[in-house]
Amino acid sequence: MAREMTDISLDESEDLLISSGDFIVNECTAQHQRQLVLNNSGDFKQNPTVSVGIVDYLDDENYQDLMRKISLEFIKDGMDVKSVTLDATGVIKTDAYYQ
């Protein structure tokens, strides 16, 4: 059974989401996945080996390496990964949830 990952939310510009002076707390699985894919290794000082760093894969013609790296990082973060695919428009589709 998938577990909800509750955390402090970010807005569209990746800033903390604040309302009436308080942090907004929501289910954040998709937010965590986005952060893992976009950030580079070393961006999180408390765990410098975490993250995919998608920018490093922009010139890579073998997209399977990127899909494998995303799957591995999601698993390291505690997710049960069913699939990670790249659709025809270049959008990464994931079926992964926290255990």
Short mmCIF file of the C-alpha atoms (twelve columns), coordinates in Angstrom:
data_MODEL
# 
_entry.id   MODEL 
# 
loop_
_atom_site.group_PDB 
_atom_site.id 
_atom_site.type_symbol 
_atom_site.label_atom_id 
_atom_site.label_alt_id 
_atom_site.label_comp_id 
_atom_site.label_asym_id 
_atom_site.label_seq_id 
_atom_site.Cartn_x 
_atom_site.Cartn_y 
_atom_site.Cartn_z 
_atom_site.pdbx_PDB_model_num 
ATOM 1  C CA . MET A 1  0.000  0.000  0.000   1 
ATOM 2  C CA . ALA A 2  1.311  3.421  -0.943  1 
ATOM 3  C CA . ARG A 3  2.155  5.702  1.938   1 
ATOM 4  C CA . GLU A 4  1.574  9.437  1.856   1 
ATOM 5  C CA . MET A 5  4.686  11.576 2.139   1 
ATOM 6  C CA . THR A 6  3.677  14.688 4.047   1 
ATOM 7  C CA . ASP A 7  6.136  17.574 3.919   1 
ATOM 8  C CA . ILE A 8  6.423  21.350 3.627   1 
ATOM 9  C CA . SER A 9  5.156  22.352 0.180   1 
ATOM 10 C CA . LEU A 10 6.901  24.410 -2.473  1 
ATOM 11 C CA . ASP A 11 5.254  26.760 -4.961  1 
ATOM 12 C CA . GLU A 12 5.718  26.791 -8.759  1 
ATOM 13 C CA . SER A 13 9.034  28.664 -8.442  1 
ATOM 14 C CA . GLU A 14 10.378 26.138 -5.894  1 
ATOM 15 C CA . ASP A 15 10.048 28.589 -2.972  1 
ATOM 16 C CA . LEU A 16 8.449  27.650 0.345   1 
ATOM 17 C CA . LEU A 17 4.661  27.838 0.169   1 
ATOM 18 C CA . ILE A 18 3.478  30.168 2.938   1 
ATOM 19 C CA . SER A 19 -0.075 31.240 3.760   1 
ATOM 20 C CA . SER A 20 -0.984 33.638 6.583   1 
ATOM 21 C CA . GLY A 21 2.591  33.394 7.863   1 
ATOM 22 C CA . ASP A 22 2.543  29.584 8.143   1 
ATOM 23 C CA . PHE A 23 4.247  26.912 6.071   1 
ATOM 24 C CA . ILE A 24 1.794  24.820 4.067   1 
ATOM 25 C CA . VAL A 25 2.066  21.069 4.649   1 
ATOM 26 C CA . ASN A 26 0.686  18.684 1.997   1 
ATOM 27 C CA . GLU A 27 1.253  15.293 0.386   1 
ATOM 28 C CA . CYS A 28 4.527  15.826 -1.503  1 
ATOM 29 C CA . THR A 29 5.504  12.611 -3.330  1 
ATOM 30 C CA . ALA A 30 5.485  14.349 -6.735  1 
ATOM 31 C CA . GLN A 31 7.430  17.284 -5.281  1 
ATOM 32 C CA . HIS A 32 10.101 14.925 -3.915  1 
ATOM 33 C CA . GLN A 33 10.342 13.136 -7.263  1 
ATOM 34 C CA . ARG A 34 10.778 16.442 -9.069  1 
ATOM 35 C CA . GLN A 35 13.486 17.564 -6.637  1 
ATOM 36 C CA . LEU A 36 15.365 14.268 -6.986  1 
ATOM 37 C CA . VAL A 37 15.327 14.520 -10.790 1 
ATOM 38 C CA . LEU A 38 16.204 18.221 -11.116 1 
ATOM 39 C CA . ASN A 39 18.900 18.588 -8.442  1 
ATOM 40 C CA . ASN A 40 22.514 17.552 -8.899  1 
ATOM 41 C CA . SER A 41 24.555 15.327 -6.622  1 
ATOM 42 C CA . GLY A 42 25.967 17.543 -3.889  1 
ATOM 43 C CA . ASP A 43 23.024 19.959 -3.817  1 
ATOM 44 C CA . PHE A 44 21.759 18.413 -0.568  1 
ATOM 45 C CA . LYS A 45 24.643 18.900 1.858   1 
ATOM 46 C CA . GLN A 46 23.251 16.422 4.409   1 
ATOM 47 C CA . ASN A 47 23.369 13.650 1.758   1 
ATOM 48 C CA . PRO A 48 25.622 14.672 -1.158  1 
ATOM 49 C CA . THR A 49 25.157 11.490 -3.202  1 
ATOM 50 C CA . VAL A 50 21.384 11.945 -3.601  1 
ATOM 51 C CA . SER A 51 19.827 13.249 -6.857  1 
ATOM 52 C CA . VAL A 52 19.822 12.541 -10.574 1 
ATOM 53 C CA . GLY A 53 21.008 15.819 -12.082 1 
ATOM 54 C CA . ILE A 54 18.962 15.619 -15.275 1 
ATOM 55 C CA . VAL A 55 21.037 18.400 -16.862 1 
ATOM 56 C CA . ASP A 56 23.938 15.943 -17.112 1 
ATOM 57 C CA . TYR A 57 21.817 13.751 -19.399 1 
ATOM 58 C CA . LEU A 58 20.726 16.403 -21.916 1 
ATOM 59 C CA . ASP A 59 23.365 15.424 -24.508 1 
ATOM 60 C CA . ASP A 60 23.080 11.698 -23.799 1 
ATOM 61 C CA . GLU A 61 21.419 9.893  -26.700 1 
ATOM 62 C CA . ASN A 62 20.752 6.798  -24.583 1 
ATOM 63 C CA . TYR A 63 17.768 7.888  -22.477 1 
ATOM 64 C CA . GLN A 64 17.724 4.457  -20.791 1 
ATOM 65 C CA . ASP A 65 20.649 5.582  -18.598 1 
ATOM 66 C CA . LEU A 66 18.508 8.458  -17.337 1 
ATOM 67 C CA . MET A 67 15.513 6.184  -16.679 1 
ATOM 68 C CA . ARG A 68 17.767 3.768  -14.755 1 
ATOM 69 C CA . LYS A 69 19.309 6.583  -12.672 1 
ATOM 70 C CA . ILE A 70 15.853 7.969  -11.808 1 
ATOM 71 C CA . SER A 71 14.651 4.506  -10.748 1 
ATOM 72 C CA . LEU A 72 17.724 3.957  -8.566  1 
ATOM 73 C CA . GLU A 73 17.400 7.346  -6.856  1 
ATOM 74 C CA . PHE A 74 13.692 6.801  -6.178  1 
ATOM 75 C CA . ILE A 75 14.465 3.384  -4.661  1 
ATOM 76 C CA . LYS A 76 17.242 4.888  -2.491  1 
ATOM 77 C CA . ASP A 77 14.701 7.460  -1.271  1 
ATOM 78 C CA . GLY A 78 12.330 4.691  -0.143  1 
ATOM 79 C CA . MET A 79 9.935  4.481  -3.076  1 
ATOM 80 C CA . ASP A 80 8.468  1.366  -4.647  1 
ATOM 81 C CA . VAL A 81 9.130  1.946  -8.368  1 
ATOM 82 C CA . LYS A 82 6.771  0.260  -10.818 1 
ATOM 83 C CA . SER A 83 7.921  2.151  -13.927 1 
ATOM 84 C CA . VAL A 84 9.812  5.183  -15.184 1 
ATOM 85 C CA . THR A 85 9.307  6.004  -18.855 1 
ATOM 86 C CA . LEU A 86 9.839  8.786  -21.364 1 
ATOM 87 C CA . ASP A 87 6.823  9.527  -23.560 1 
ATOM 88 C CA . ALA A 88 6.901  10.691 -27.186 1 
ATOM 89 C CA . THR A 89 6.804  14.373 -26.155 1 
ATOM 90 C CA . GLY A 90 9.816  14.031 -23.829 1 
ATOM 91 C CA . VAL A 91 7.862  14.003 -20.564 1 
ATOM 92 C CA . ILE A 92 9.098  11.631 -17.860 1 
ATOM 93 C CA . LYS A 93 6.240  9.500  -16.510 1 
ATOM 94 C CA . THR A 94 6.689  7.761  -13.172 1 
ATOM 95 C CA . ASP A 95 4.731  5.174  -11.275 1 
ATOM 96 C CA . ALA A 96 6.524  5.246  -7.924  1 
ATOM 97 C CA . TYR A 97 5.249  5.736  -4.395  1 
ATOM 98 C CA . TYR A 98 6.667  5.632  -0.886  1 
ATOM 99 C CA . GLN A 99 6.350  2.253  0.822   1 
# 
